Amino acid sequence: NFQTSVELPAGMPSVSHADHILLMGSCFAENIGRQLMDAGFQLDLNPFGILYNPLSVSSALREIIRNKGNNKQDLFAYKDLWHSPMHHALFSAFTPEETLNTINSRLHHAYKKLPELNWLMVTMGTAYVYKQKESGQGIANCHQLPESHFLRYRLSVEEIVEDYTALITEMSALNPDLKWLLLSEPDPSYTRRDARQPVKQIDSAARHRPIATTVPGASVLFPLL
């Protein structure tokens, strides 16, 4: 048998080609998003690029909600390129103007699509977060800066739950019919129990009652553990 049979949970909401989808998060989001687009689904994929931890995703979503345009002060120059600590390296360019044009055009497009979204799908790869030592700002990408520039810590289940309960409430005010699909993604290379723990924290947070009941009937978990 060269196929893996997957049985979906009973009563799980369906996704159709008529639905508008925003898919954000880790490499899994990127891979499944490409397949969905190839299959003809209406999809906005990772408007900030690949993001791995829950706080990077929630920060990006809040910037989309507020239609927060970036400016040169939000960037830094390193190794001949201008980077955003909130974005994947695909947004980096040789001039700040080019970087900002790509960042802001993707953000504004995502913002305009918010009212008509049917699904927001989020995949998370780790509960570890990095903060800049100097500013205390959480980042989504270090862009190969030395590790000494950052503090690394692990989010607790309670921190993830509190953040996403507030985020879902905020987004529901803009789009009451929005459905959420939260996915936890383990790295197949994780073999040690301690290495898998950050992913298990995300899974536990997504199952947590405050998240599941913030938008009754609209918050769904499909764990990959």
C-alpha positions, 0 to 999 in steps of 0.5 A: 500500500503506497498511500496513507489513509486519513480519516477526518474527525466527524463534524469537521467543517469543510473547505471548498474552492469558494472559500477565501483562505489565509495560510500562515506559519512554518514550512508546512504552511508553505508546502501545503499552501502550494498544493492548495493553490495548485488545486485551485483554492483561493489562498493568500500564503504567508504574507510575512514569509515563513514564521515558526513560533506562535508569537511571530505569527500573532504579531504578524496578524496584528500588523495585518489587522492594523494595516501597519505600514513599515518604514526604514526605521523598522529595517536594519542593514546587514551583509549588503542587504536590508532586512526586516526582523519580522519577515523572512529573508525573501523580503530582503533587498539591496535597498530599503525602498525595495524591501519596504515596497515588497513588505508593504504591498503584501501587507496591504493585500492581506489587510484588504482580504480580511473581511472576506476570509472564510478560513485562517490556517496557522501552522506552528513549528516551535514554542521557542522565541528569540528577542533582541537583547538591545530592544527586547523586541521579539523577532521572526528571523535573525537573518544570520546575525550572531546569536549573541544579539538575542535572548532565547526562551520557551513560551509556556502553554499559558502565554500561548493561550492568553495571546491567541485568545485575545487575537481570536477575539480581536479578529472576530470583531472584524470577521465574525464568520472566520474559521480557524485551523490551528496546526502543530508541526513537529520536525521529523528530525526531533528524536529526543523527548526534550526537543519535541517538548516545545511542539507539545506545548503548542499542541496543548495550547491549541487544545486549551479550552479558552482558545477552543471556546473563544469563537464557538464552532469556529476554532478547530485543531488538527494536530500533527503529533 
